[in-house]
Amino acid sequence: MCLAIPARVVELEDGNIAVVALEGVKKRISVALVEDIEVGDYVLIHVGYALHKVSPEEAARTLQLMAEAGVLSEELAEIGESAA
């Protein structure tokens, strides 16, 4: 389905690349579109790019709503297919 999904930044690499984690899945993404990213931040990701930062509360709320709607597992599967 390719929805934007929140994930936590767990590592910053050179060249505007970060590793994010969600439900045990890690993925390398571009953070070129978002300023001042730090390890521990939550970002909304879509097609391999961080779109903007979100609060931990907003990330948790979004993930809960996605799970209730039945789309979280599908999105996690898609992320896992292209994991870091």
N, C-alpha and C positions, 0 to 999 in steps of 0.2 A: 504494500500500500504506500510506502515511502512517506510517512508522516515525519514532521520534525519531532525530536524526542530529547528530553534533557539527560545529560550525563555529566559525571564528575571528572574533572581534569586530574590525572594522577601523575603525569610526567610532561615536562616541556622539553622539546628538542630544538635544535637549530633550524632556522629557516621557516619560522611560523608554523611549525608542526607540533602537535600535542598528542598525547595518548589519553583517551578518556575511557572510563570504566562504567559499566551498567550491568547489574545482575550477573557479575562474574565474567562478562565479555569485555575485552579491551579492543580498542580500535584507534588507529592513527588518523588524525583529522587535520585539516588546515585551520589555523586560527587567525589567518591574515585579515579577516573582516572584522575582528573584535580587538579592541585595545585593552591593554593592562590585564591580560590573563595571568593568573597565578595557579599553582598547584592547589587543589582543594575547591576551586571555583566550579560552579555548575554552569554549563552552557547548553543552549538549545542547538542540536545538530541536525543537519539535513544534507543528504548526498555527499558526505565527507567534509562538510564545512561547519564551523561554529558560526551561528547567525548572531547570537547575542548572549550575554550573561543573564542568568536567572538566579533568584535566591534559593537556598536549600528548601525553604517551605514551598515555593512555587514549583520546584522540581518534584518534590514529593507529592504535591497535590495533582500535578499533571500526570505523573506515573500512576497514581491511584485511579484517576479518571480513565486513563487508557486501559488499565487492567479491568475496570468495571465494564468498559465498552467492549472488551474482548479483543482489542487490537494490540496490546502490549506484547504478547508472545509472538505474534507475527512480525512485529518490528524488531524484536530481539533476534529472531531467526535471520532476518535480512542483514542485521548488523553482524551477526556471527559468521555469515557466509563470506564477509569481507574483512574479518577481524585482523588486528595487528599481529 
